[in-house]
Amino acid sequence: MTSSTLVETVSIDYEDFSESFLTCGTCLCTYDGQEHTPKLLPCSHTVCRSCLERIAAGNGVRDAGSFRCPICRETIPLPRGGVNALPPSFLVNQLLDLMSRQRREVIPKCSLHSTQELLFCETCDCVFCRVCTTGAHGNGTESGQHTVIPFSIAIKRMSEILLYKAHLCISKLNKAAENVNDEITKLDSTAEETFEAINHSVQEITIVLEQRRSELIEMVKKLRNTKKKILEDQLSIIESEKEKVQLQCNGLQYQVEVRNITNRISDLNKKLDSLNAVMEPRENAFLKYEHDHNSASSDIEKSLREFGRVRSSTTYPALCSASVKSCSAHLETTACVTTYDYHGTAQTEGGDPVVIDLRYENGDSVKTHLVDRNNGTYDVNFLPEQPGNYKLNVTIFDRPIKDSPFHFVASEHINPESQYGLRGSGEIHFLQPVGVAISSCGKLFVLDTGNSRIKALTKDLDLIRHITNGGMEERSGTGIALSAKNTLFIANWRTKYVTEIDFDGNFVQKFTHCDFVEPIDLTINSKGQILVADNGASSVLIFEPTGKFISRFGKKGSENGAFNLMSSITIGPQDEIIVSDSRIQVFTASGKFIREIYPEGKGKGHHGGVVYDGKGNLLATRCEKIGSFVQVFSYQSGNLQFIIDSHDGKLKRPSGLDVTEDFHVIVVDLGNDCIKKFRYR
């Protein structure tokens, strides 16, 4: 294809006219020959017919017979014929005609074929005419996937796009200038606030120093007055003695009796001896101020040098980022905010004024807790109380960070964080596991009934050892509990024995009772007493730590205090006895019925295990026709807060469970021969 070039350069400045002369100053519409016909007012201003008709239709205009020019506000008489009777603007109409002719006359021609109009292919972004091109452009019209238009129209379109983009750029630049000016204003304002804060804090120190100065001066005054009082009292005694001596000496020149004179001389000799006591001042004038007798002065100097600090930041919000981990309703979630400077370098210090606003899809605010990690990152902790859509706004310096607001979904499902075990008899296998107990240090003991052993695991679910000694005979161990002295108790429903062993599997003791029929589970209270749930006897039997029988309560039935297919037993915060079958019942430490939890579950399914976490939550595994799950109750109210459905790894006949200190629950999934670890807070 022969290349084509534009041979006519069109330089028309009618766009300036379009802005200045051909636009109505009221509605900003371009004049035309229809509703926006230009009308000339007596004040020499031009306004389109549409605007004048709107003004004339206003209240009181026809009664007054006049209106005000929308540009200069001069009063304009309204002709009898209305707005149409106003004269047209001759100058504007002439300009409109001129521009119309110019548009018609200016048609770019091909440099090789002067009679041919240039065309433009929007698909190929090239210029040609009908003669000098073939192929897809041969017909000069839309062919296949190619869109061809006259080049004059293309120029006009591109000019309009260019102007539009230029206007957008100018608008953004104006907004940028406004933002920078606002930030300068804020900077000046915060600087003034900082000045005021510095002055206030220094003034507080000055007040303290002035108080200390006053205390020291008052101390000097007090010491001076005390000393002065003693010296003045001494001076009064001296003056008094002087007066006595003078009285004794008065008239001695007329005294003729030798004996009398001799007596007075003797008295004066004695007084002279006694005056030695008043010759020395009873107090002294010593007063001295010291400030270097201890380290207080240097401590103050050091403290003043370190007193106060002025914090600033180079964080650039537009480059800062945030990430929200996948979250589930009812579980605490963390969003991480990472800050960067203008050059994209990660910040290494904290202290930025990060503001968080988290809202649920209905607009309700969600409480958040911001943790400054002092390394340029911030954790936003929150608890989505219900599933659904959430919106997280993060601002720094009142400016949104990159991609804020962030939208995310809190799932209604809670899946396991980790899982351990397969069906079998090897090291990593289980065969019908039923119970689990967790020590204070996080060590797990899983009762692997089908393999007649206890699997000891770390808190990360790594195997430590297998315990195979006593208590698990005939693959019949059904309950496991941990004592305060770090021993394990195992209930065996077939042998009807309760056996105690240490963590290494060494035998400690075992006991049984004639009332045992089918001991299914056991727990230990704060006194070390052993409570055994016996499903066959539909009772709870209580024993001393030595195995001595104490008492028994319960019977078969569905009324309060009775049991039907008992499954698990645990201890509450005040040694309450909590027993589960198809419902959960709470008893006093002596076995008196207190209340029922989840009574609506009676007859609709059954619980496999129950545990109180020591933090106000009661957790229970449950099987129903709709599936198996873990229930999380408020122990105080008994209300069901939520369920753990393990959506991506369905539970199958979950049985025993126990909790860790960091709000994780270990669930024994009997039907899947494994254990699963969930977070429930």
Secondary structure, DSSP 8 states (H G I E B T S, - for coil): -----B-------HHHHHHHTSB-TTT--B--SSTT-EEE-TTS-EEEHHHHHHHHTSTTHHHHTEEE-TTT--EEE--TTGGGGS-B-HHHHHHHHHHHHHHHH---BBSS-TTSB-EEETTTTEEE-SSS--GGGTTSS-BTTB-EEEHHHHHHHHHHHHHHHHHHHHHHHHHHHHHHHHHHHHHHHHHHHHHHHHHHHHHHHHHHHHHHHHHHHHHHHHHHHHHHHHHHHHHHHHHHHHHHHHHHHTTGGG---HHHHHHHHHHHHHHHHHTHHHHS-SS-------S-SSSHHHHHHHHHHHS-------B-GGG-EEEE--EETTS-EEEEEE-BBTTS-B-------EEEEEEETTS-EE-EEEEE-SSSEEEEEE---SSEEEEEEEEETTEE-TT-SEEEEEES----SEEE-EESSSTTEESSEEEEEE-TT--EEEEEGGGTEEEEE-TTS-EEEEE-SSS-GGG-EEEEEE-TTSEEEEEETTTTEEEEEETT--EEEEE--TT-S-EEEEEE-TT--EEEEETTTTEEEEE-TTS-EEEEE-EESSSTTEESS--EEEE-TTS-EEEESSSEEEE-TTS-EEEEE-GGGTTTEEEEEEEE-SSSEEEEEEEETTEEEEEEEETTT--EEEEE--TTS--SSEEEEEE-TTSEEEEEEGGGTEEEEEE--
